[in-house]
Amino acid sequence: MHRYRFLLFRPLQLLPVLLGISIITFAMVRAIPGDPARILLGVRSTPAALARIRAQFGLDEPLWVQYLYFLRNLLHGELGKSIVYRVDTLKLISSRLEPTIWLVAGSVLLAIVITIPLAAMASRHRGGVWDQCIRLFTTAGLGFPAFWLGIMMIIVFSVTLGWFPVSGYGDDLTERLHHMALPCFTVALALSAVLIRNLRASLLMEMSSDYVVAARARGQRESRIFWRHVLPNSLVPTINLLAVNIGWLIGSTVVIESVFAIPGMGQLLIKAIFSRDYMVVQGVVIVFALATVTVNLVADVLTVALDSRVKL
């Protein structure tokens, strides 16, 4: 268990990261041109009404005072009140959290299902037809932007073939699986392109290791060597790469949710930026940051569990 001692102090190391993110987010949001009170009330608003809205949400205070208010609320587990929706920001974010979780979890699961068989096939048939086709697939996946791929998916599978809904989230489990299949597959294609290249390289390196040569000399079957020894040892760098890309995936939900009109946190963030809803923007970014650092922590735990030589 001493190999997992890093779990005791790693959360403490993440606190300065989250603090820095909160400062940068606060400064960047306040740097966006526009007055939230004027956007909320419209162009015909009176000075008295504008002053009342600014006082209600603390927008008339100096910036450092506003940040201290935000930090105080954050330490108490609160994110303030939305200027536009007039509800608690944390409650608003919680109502949009489920579609984003569906999108991220479904995309990661599909990416893993695509990555492991294709990377295994490419490495075991190095230089062959299957290897060349899979490498062509990964090159194309790296070159196509996610939003363009999503639009093409909608045109082909939703508009032309009518297999999937164009947009939305659905009301029950069956509808949600139907609505989320296309956006999850879109993200999974882009994500698996990176993972396949990394896992293929790791597999090829492990297959030429001394312990693999020794196992072959002892007469062990090639399939047993591959699935029992080579693949588990090759997964460590891919897991770390997956953790980094999940951070990218969490941020890319802003684009994917806008393309497929999914009512998640990404779409909420876009609307909050356009309406200058400072509290919502700060809250969504903090939640995204927490999710990213949590995923990286889980990746560290899996790395230590898979490779006894690793100590963090």
C-alpha positions in Angstrom: 0.0 0.0 0.0 3.0 2.3 0.4 3.0 2.7 -3.4 -0.3 4.6 -3.1 0.9 7.1 -0.5 0.8 9.8 -3.1 -3.0 9.8 -2.7 -2.5 11.5 0.7 -0.7 14.6 -0.6 -1.7 14.8 -4.3 -5.0 16.6 -3.5 -3.0 19.2 -1.6 -0.8 19.7 -4.7 -3.9 20.3 -6.8 -5.2 23.2 -4.7 -2.7 25.7 -6.1 -3.6 24.6 -9.6 -7.3 25.2 -8.9 -6.6 28.5 -7.3 -4.6 29.6 -10.3 -7.3 28.5 -12.7 -9.9 30.5 -10.7 -7.8 33.6 -10.8 -7.1 33.3 -14.6 -10.8 32.5 -15.3 -12.0 35.5 -13.2 -9.6 37.9 -15.0 -10.4 36.6 -18.5 -14.2 36.7 -17.9 -14.0 40.3 -16.6 -11.9 41.2 -19.7 -14.8 40.3 -22.1 -16.2 43.5 -23.5 -19.8 44.3 -22.4 -21.9 45.0 -19.3 -23.9 42.1 -17.9 -26.5 44.5 -16.5 -27.0 46.3 -19.8 -27.2 43.0 -21.7 -29.8 41.7 -19.1 -32.0 44.9 -19.2 -31.6 45.9 -22.8 -30.5 49.0 -24.6 -33.4 51.1 -23.2 -32.5 50.5 -19.6 -32.3 53.4 -17.2 -29.2 54.3 -15.2 -31.0 53.7 -12.0 -32.0 50.2 -13.1 -28.5 49.4 -14.3 -27.1 50.6 -10.9 -29.6 48.4 -9.1 -28.6 45.3 -11.0 -24.9 46.0 -10.5 -25.4 46.4 -6.8 -27.5 43.3 -6.5 -24.7 41.1 -8.0 -21.8 43.0 -6.6 -20.7 44.3 -10.0 -20.1 47.8 -8.6 -17.4 46.6 -6.3 -13.7 46.7 -7.2 -12.4 43.6 -9.0 -10.3 42.3 -6.1 -13.4 42.5 -3.8 -15.5 40.6 -6.4 -12.8 37.9 -6.5 -12.7 37.6 -2.8 -16.5 37.2 -2.8 -16.2 34.5 -5.4 -13.4 32.8 -3.5 -15.4 32.9 -0.3 -18.4 31.3 -2.0 -16.2 28.7 -3.5 -14.8 27.7 -0.1 -18.3 27.3 1.2 -19.2 25.1 -1.7 -21.2 27.8 -3.6 -20.7 29.4 -7.0 -22.9 32.5 -6.6 -26.1 33.3 -8.4 -26.6 33.4 -12.1 -27.2 37.0 -13.5 -29.3 35.8 -16.4 -31.2 32.7 -15.0 -31.6 34.2 -11.5 -31.0 30.8 -9.8 -28.1 29.3 -7.9 -25.2 28.7 -10.2 -24.4 25.3 -8.7 -28.0 24.1 -9.2 -28.0 25.4 -12.8 -24.8 23.5 -13.5 -26.1 20.4 -11.8 -29.1 20.4 -14.1 -26.8 20.4 -17.2 -24.2 18.0 -15.9 -25.9 14.7 -16.9 -25.7 15.2 -20.7 -22.1 16.2 -20.5 -21.3 13.1 -18.5 -23.1 10.9 -21.0 -21.1 12.5 -23.8 -17.7 12.2 -22.1 -18.2 8.7 -20.7 -19.8 7.4 -23.9 -17.0 8.8 -26.1 -14.2 7.4 -23.9 -15.9 3.9 -23.8 -16.3 3.9 -27.6 -12.7 5.1 -28.1 -11.4 2.3 -25.9 -13.5 -0.3 -27.8 -12.1 1.0 -31.1 -8.5 1.5 -29.9 -7.6 -1.9 -28.4 -8.6 -4.2 -31.2 -7.3 -1.9 -34.0 -4.0 -1.3 -32.3 -3.6 -5.0 -31.6 -4.4 -5.9 -35.2 -2.0 -3.2 -36.5 0.9 -4.3 -34.3 0.5 -8.1 -35.0 0.3 -7.5 -38.7 3.1 -4.9 -38.9 3.6 -3.6 -42.5 0.6 -5.6 -43.8 -2.6 -4.5 -45.4 -4.5 -4.2 -42.1 -1.6 -2.2 -40.6 -1.6 0.2 -43.5 -5.4 0.7 -43.5 -5.4 1.4 -39.7 -2.6 3.9 -40.0 -4.5 5.6 -42.8 -7.5 5.7 -40.5 -5.5 7.3 -37.7 -4.0 9.9 -40.0 -7.4 10.9 -41.3 -8.7 11.0 -37.8 -6.0 13.4 -36.7 -6.6 15.6 -39.7 -10.3 16.1 -39.4 -11.6 18.7 -36.9 -14.2 17.3 -34.5 -16.8 20.0 -35.4 -16.4 19.2 -39.2 -16.6 15.5 -38.5 -19.8 16.0 -36.5 -21.4 18.0 -39.2 -20.5 15.3 -41.8 -22.0 12.7 -39.4 -25.2 14.6 -39.2 -25.5 15.0 -43.0 -24.8 11.4 -43.7 -26.4 9.4 -40.8 -29.2 11.9 -39.7 -30.3 13.9 -42.7 -29.5 11.4 -45.6 -30.0 8.0 -43.9 -32.3 9.1 -41.0 -30.7 6.6 -38.6 -30.1 9.1 -35.8 -31.7 12.3 -34.5 -30.2 15.5 -35.7 -30.1 17.1 -32.2 -31.3 16.9 -28.7 -30.8 14.6 -25.7 -33.9 12.5 -25.3 -36.2 11.8 -22.3 -35.7 8.2 -21.3 -32.7 5.8 -21.4 -33.5 4.4 -24.9 -33.9 7.8 -26.4 -30.8 9.1 -24.7 -28.7 6.2 -26.1 -30.2 6.9 -29.6 -29.5 10.7 -29.3 -26.0 10.4 -27.9 -24.7 7.6 -30.2 -23.7 9.9 -33.0 -22.0 12.6 -31.0 -20.2 10.0 -28.9 -19.1 8.2 -32.0 -17.9 11.5 -33.5 -15.7 12.3 -30.5 -14.5 8.7 -30.2 -13.2 8.6 -33.8 -11.0 11.7 -33.1 -9.9 10.4 -29.8 -9.1 6.8 -30.9 -6.9 8.1 -33.7 -4.4 9.4 -31.2 -4.7 6.4 -28.9 -4.2 3.8 -31.6 -1.0 5.3 -32.8 0.4 5.5 -29.2 -0.7 2.0 -28.3 0.5 0.5 -31.6 4.0 2.0 -30.9 4.0 0.7 -27.3 2.9 -2.8 -28.5 5.7 -3.0 -31.1 8.3 -2.0 -28.5 7.1 -4.5 -26.0 6.9 -7.3 -28.6 10.7 -6.9 -29.2 11.5 -7.0 -25.4 13.7 -9.7 -23.9 11.0 -11.2 -21.8 8.8 -11.8 -24.9 11.8 -13.5 -26.7 12.3 -15.7 -23.6 8.6 -16.6 -23.4 8.7 -17.6 -27.1 11.8 -19.7 -26.4 9.9 -21.5 -23.7 7.2 -22.4 -26.2 4.4 -20.2 -25.1 1.7 -19.5 -27.6 2.0 -16.1 -29.4 -1.6 -15.1 -28.5 -1.0 -15.9 -24.8 2.2 -13.8 -24.8 0.4 -10.9 -26.4 -2.8 -10.8 -24.4 -1.2 -11.9 -21.0 2.0 -9.9 -21.0 2.5 -7.5 -24.0 -0.8 -5.7 -23.9 -1.0 -5.0 -20.1 2.5 -3.6 -20.1 1.8 -1.5 -23.2 -1.3 0.1 -21.7 0.5 2.3 -19.1 1.6 5.1 -21.5 -1.8 4.9 -23.3 -3.7 5.4 -20.1 -1.7 8.5 -19.3 -2.3 9.8 -22.9 -6.0 9.0 -22.5 -6.1 11.0 -19.3 -4.6 14.0 -21.0 -7.0 13.7 -23.9 -10.0 13.4 -21.6 -9.0 16.9 -20.4 -9.1 17.9 -24.0 -12.4 16.0 -24.5 -14.0 17.8 -21.5 -13.1 21.2 -23.1 -14.3 20.0 -26.6 -17.8 19.4 -25.3 -18.3 23.1 -25.9 -18.0 22.5 -29.6 -19.7 19.1 -29.9 -22.7 20.1 -27.7 -23.2 23.2 -29.9 -23.0 21.1 -33.1 -25.5 18.5 -31.9 -27.6 20.9 -29.7 -27.0 18.9 -26.6 -28.2 20.8 -23.5 -25.0 20.2 -21.5 -22.4 22.2 -19.7 -20.6 23.1 -22.9 -23.7 24.7 -24.4 -24.4 26.5 -21.1 -20.9 27.9 -21.1 -21.3 29.3 -24.6 -24.6 31.0 -23.7 -23.1 32.3 -20.5 -20.2 33.9 -22.3 -22.5 35.7 -24.8 -24.7 37.0 -22.0 -21.7 37.9 -19.8 -23.1 35.7 -17.0 -19.9 35.8 -15.0 -20.9 33.4 -12.2 -22.0 30.7 -14.7 -18.8 31.0 -16.7 -16.6 30.8 -13.6 -18.6 27.9 -12.2 -18.5 25.8 -15.4 -14.7 26.4 -15.8 -14.1 25.3 -12.2 -16.2 22.2 -12.6 -14.3 21.4 -15.9 -11.0 21.9 -14.0 -12.0 19.7 -11.1 -13.1 17.0 -13.6 -9.7 17.2 -15.4 -7.5 16.9 -12.3 -9.7 14.1 -11.0 -9.2 12.1 -14.2 -5.5 12.6 -14.1 -5.5 11.4 -10.5 -7.4 8.3 -11.5 -4.9 7.8 -14.3 -2.0 7.9 -11.8 -3.7 5.3 -9.7 -4.2 3.0 -12.7 -0.6 3.5 -13.7 0.7 2.4 -10.3 -1.7 -0.5 -10.3 -0.6 -1.8 -13.7 3.1 -1.3 -13.3 4.7 -2.2 -10.0 7.9 -0.4 -11.0 6.2 3.0 -11.0 6.3 5.1 -7.8 4.6 8.5 -7.6 
